[in-house]
């Protein structure tokens, strides 16, 4: 693979991944244009985002503590609480964009309708305003929490159905007071929405259905955010780390069977845990009725796999998201089953003029994860980093997938999971230095040919 130094770069999306990519490209002196379908930055963290990408509900607080959330080169304000409200996250991103002069490089209200890849390399972006934009390098940062995934249960339901992506509060988009409500799922959004709607003041009857168990993780332990403890062990060998965390976390989480939920059939680190202080309390107080997986829908009645059933007015599916790229021809690139093979979760072998930012589920933190990805992307665009040849990239992709996914459940929500601390350390201490040496060797070879 030869040295890659594009003369023009385009970014799709001005969420956290697009912003950090733009900031790093600027640091390396790489010109770019960022296209954002909305009239504002923030993506998922722009509550009520006009482009429909935000899945933030009014009461949402981030589940990662500010100590793990912070960008490395733009510390989060010390005045922020441990677990900031979504409005504070948006303010933080606004301050980030302003501090690094990113706004002038963003074309707002400009959706990329189609990204056309040329056989000889390079791109033509077909924009929603009818214009076209040519670029030699494309960075995709369109996020992966905006295309809701719905389950398919047999039968027909006569009541109202929404996905958690559309949920805002008990009055929007539906009047969720004095209703019989079924929440399906056991992730963080399912827990938050269940807790909110089961407040006795709303007069609802709330059921929570899950097909499998999940470890319910408290946000605090001994008065400190739980994720501060995990961050203290970044250099412990991963098998030892997993064994220690599994045993300890399962002890402090407790057996979910005590609250009527199924006991997880997996160890703690084999799937995403559910962070909730209040869900065990609501289950233990009788405010929420736990239910197993749905077996069928029958008009206003929902039947469950344990033979029970319930009359339901509203179903809220908190069942995750699809990874999709509406601007790509599916024959060119798609992610069936939410799977896509990317080198270091960034580069696709055989397509040197394309990179992805933020297309991963980083545990326990996303913000510094996209920041370290953006650093590699910018070094690549500046000609200061070069990945290995495509066959070697494929081999390493397989090894990395085994490293990060070999121990987790085979579910759509886990296909892009990585552990942040070993990932960041490997990129910073190994991949970037090795890539710089490869780039320097390619530059010397080019000079000899010239």
N, C-alpha and C positions, 0 to 999 in steps of 0.2 A: 504494500500500500504506500503510495507516494505522499509527500507532504501536502497538506490541505490548507490553503490560505484563500478563503473566499473574499471577493471584493464587496459583497453585499450580503446582509443577513436580515432575516425576518423572524419575528417571534409571534406565535399565535397565543394570545391570552395574557392578561395583566393581573393574574392572581399572584400568590406568593412565589410560584415557580417562575412565572414570566418576569416579575419584578426583579428577583435575584439574578436571573439570567441577564437581564438588561444591565443591572448594576455591574456585574462582573465583566460583561463585554465592554462597558465603558472604561473600567479599570485597565483593560488590556488595549484600549484604543481602537476597538473594533466598532465601526459604524453599524447601526441597525435601526429597524423600524418595528415597533410592537403594535399589533392589531388587536383591538379589544372591541367585542361586540356591544358592550355596555357603555354607559356614559360615565363610569367610575371604575377605579381599580378595586382589587380585593377578592374578586371571584366568589368563592364560597363564603368568605367572611364579610361580604357586602350584603348585609341584611336587606331583604326586599330588592335584590339586584334585578334591574329591569330585563336583563338578558335571560332570566329564569335559571341561572346556574347555582344560586345560593340555596343550600338546604338548611340554613340557619333558622331556628325558631326564636321567638321573642325572648324566651327565658334562657337561651343557651349560654352556658359557660364552657370554656375549653377544658378538656379533661387532662391535658398536660400542664403541669405547673409552670409558672413563669421561669423557673430556674432551668428547666430543660427546653423551654420554648424559644428562648432568646437567640437571635442571630448573633454570630460570633463577632461581626464587625459593626453591630448596631445594638448595643445592650438594651434590653427592655427596661422601662423606667422602674426604679426601685419603689416608687409610690404605688405601683400596680399591686392588686391583691394576689395571693398565691394562684388562684384560678380565675383569670379575668373573664368578664362578660364579653360577648362577641363585639359589642360596641367599642370596647377598649382595644381589642385585636385590630379592628378596622382603623382606629386612630393610630395605632402603632404602625400599621402598613402605610397609612397616609404620611406619617412623619418620616418613615423610611424613604418613600418615593420623593418627598420634598427635599430631604437632606442630601440625597444623591442626584438631584436634578433629573429624575426619570420621567416626569410627566410630559416634557416637551417631545419625547421620543415615542409617545404613545398616540396612535390614531384611534380616538374614541368613536363609538357608534359606527364601527367599521368591522363587520363580521367577515371572516374568510369563509366563503360559500364553498369554494373548491380549490384544493391545492393540487396543481397539475405538475407532475414530475416529468422532466424531459429525458429522453433516452441517453443523451450525452451529458447529463447532469444539469442541475439547476432547476428552478421552479418558476411557474407563473401562478400567482395567487389571484383568483377571481373573487372580487369583493362584493359585498352586499349592495354597495352603491353603484354597481355596474362598472367600476374601474378595474384595472388590472395592475398588478405589481410584480415585477421580476426580482428574484433573489437567487444568489448562488448557494445559500445555506439557509435551512429552515429549522427553527427550534419550536417544537410542539409543547405547549404548556397549557393545554385546555382543561386540565383537571380530570378527576375520575370519580367525582361525587355529584354528578348532575343528571345522569341518565338512569332513572330508577328501575329496579328489577322487581317484577311481580311474580309470585308463585302461581302455579296453575293447579287449582284443586277441582276435583270433579263436582258437577252440579252447578246450580245457579243461585246467586245471592240477590235478594230483592232490596236490601238496604243500600246505604251509601258507602262508597269505597274511596279511600285516598291512600297515597303513599306518604311516608314520613317526610319525604322531600317537599311536599306541599303543605305540611302542617306549620302553622304560625303560632296560634294560641287557642285557648278554648272557644273563642268566638270567630276565628278565621282559619281556613275558608268555610268551615261548617260551624254551626251552633252546637257545641258539644257540652251542653248542660242538660241534666235530667235525661240522659241517654244510656242505653245499654251498649257498651263499647268493647270491642275486642282488638287488642294490640297484638300483632303477630311479629315475633322476633325477640331476640334477647341481647342485642347490642346496646351501645351507649344511648343511641337515639330512642330505642324502644323503652329503655329504662326511664329516661328523662320524661318522655311523653306519658308513660304509664303513671309515673309519680304525679305529674301535674294534673292529669285528668281524674285521678282517684282522690283528689282532695274532697272531703265530705261536703265542703261548701258548694260544690258544683252539682251535687245530687246524682252523680253518675254511678252506674254499676259497671265495674271495669274488670275484664278478664285479660289474662296475659298467656298467649299460646306460644310454645316453643317446641321445635322438633328434637332439639338436643340441648344438653346442659351447658352452662357456662359458669366459670368462676366469677363470683361477684367481689370486686376489689374495692376496699375503702380508699378514699382519697388521702386520708391522714392516718399516720401511725405514730404514736408517742408524740403527737403534736406537730409532726413534720409531714410535708407531702411525701407520699409513699415513693414517688419516682426519684426522690433525692437519694434514697438508699441504693437503688439499682445503679445509679450513676456513679456510686462510689466504688463499683467493682468492674470498671471497663477493661482491666488488664488481666482479669482472672481467665484461665483457659475456659473455652465455651462449654465443654462437657461438665466441668466442675461448677461453672456458673449456673448452668441450667439445672443441675441436680440440687444446688443450694437454693436457688430461687423457687423451684417447683415445690420443694418441701416446705419452705418458709411461707410462701404465698398461699399455698393451700391450707396451711394452718391458720393464718390470719383471716382468710376468706371464710372459712367454715364450710360445712357441708350444705349445699343448697337444698338438699332434701328436707331440711328442717323447716323450710318455708314453702314446701310443696313443689319445688322445681326439681327436674331430674338431675341426678348427680352426673357431672361431666364424665365421659368415658375417656377423656384425654388428660394429660398433665397440663399444668398451668401455662407453660410456655409453648404448648402445641397448638394454641389458638388464641385469638384475641380475647382477653378478659373483658368483663363489663364493669366499668367504674361507676359505682353508685353508692352514696351514703344512705339514701332514703329508701331504695327499693326493698331491701330486707325488712325495713321498718313497716312499710306499707303492706307487704305480704304477711308479716308477722302480726299486724294489727287487724287483719281481715278486710282491709280496704281494697285489696286486689285479690282476685281468685285465679290461681295458677291453673293452666290447662295444657295438656299435651298437644301434639301436632294435630292439625285439622285432617279429618278423614273425608269430609264431604260437605257441600253446601246445599241446603234445602229450603229455598225461599228466604224466610226470615230466621230460619234456624241453622245453626252451625253445629256440625257433628264432629266429635273428637275421637282419637284413636283408642281411648279407654272406654268407649261406649257411651260416654256422657254427651249431652248436647245443651245448647243455650240459645234463647231468643236474643238476637243481636240487631241493633239499629245501624251501627257504623263499624266497619272494619278499617283499621289503620295498619297498613303493611309497612313494617320497618325492616325490610328484607334486602337491603343493600342496593348496589349499583352495578351497571354494566360499564366496562371500559369500551368506549367507542370514539370514533373519529369521523364525524359526519362530513368532513371536507375531503376525505380520501376516498378514492375508488376502492371498494372492498376487495377487488382483485389485486390491487396494489398493496394494501395493508389493512388488516383488521385484527381483532383480538378475540377469536372464538373461545368461549369458555373463560373469558377474561385472561387469556394467556397470550403473551407476546415475548419473544426471546430478544433481549437487549443486553449488550455488553455493558456491564456495570450499571444496568438499568438505564442506560443513556443512549448507546449507539446500536444501530442495526447493521449487522455484518452485510456487506455488499451494497449498502446505501450510504456512502461516505458524506453526503451532503444533507443528512437528516440527523437530528438529535432530539431526545425527549427529556424534559425536565419535570420532576415531581411525579412521575408515573410509577409510584411505588407506595407501599404501606409501611412506613418506617416506624419502628418501635424502639424507644418510647416517644420519639419526637420527630416532627416533620420539618419545622422551619430551618434548623441548622443542617438538616439532610439536604434540602433543596439548595441551600447555600453552598455546600461542598460539591454538589453536582454541577451547579452553575460555574464554579471555579474551573472544573475540568472542561466544560463546554467552551468557556471563554478562551482557555489556553489552547484548545483545539482550533478554534476559529482564528486565533492569532498566529497559528503555525508553530506554537511552542510545545505542543503535545501531539503525539501520534500513537494511535492504538496499534496493537499487533495485527498481522495479516488475518484475513477473514477466517481461515480454518482454525487458527489459534484462538480467535475470539469465540468461535462456536464451542471449542473445547472448554474454555474458561466459563462461558455461560452455563454449560451443563454442570461444571464443578460448583459454581456459585449457587445454582438452584438447589443442588444437593446440600450445600452448606446451610443455606437459609431456609429451605423448604422441606428438607428431608425428614424433619421431625414434626412438621405441622400437619394439621388435618387437610385433606385434599378437598378444599371448598373454594368457590369462586372468589370469596373475600380474602383468601390467603395466597393467591397465586403470585402476587407481587410483593410479598412481605420481605423485609430485610431488618436486621438488627443494626441500629444506627451506629453504636460505638465501634464495633469491629469494622463496619463498612467505611465509616469516616476515616478511621485510622489506616486502613488498607489503602484508600484512595490517596491520603495525604503523604504517607510514608513510603508507599511502594509504587502505586500505579502512576501518579503524577511524575515522580522522579524518573521512573523507567520510561514513561512516555516522552519526557523531555529528552532523554538520551536517544530514543528512537528518532525524534524529530531532528535533533542535531546531526545524527548520522545521515538522515535523508537529505538534509540541507547540504552537507558536505558532498554527498554523492551528486546532487544537482549541480554544484559548483564545478565538480570535475568534468561532468558531461558538457557543461557550458564552455 
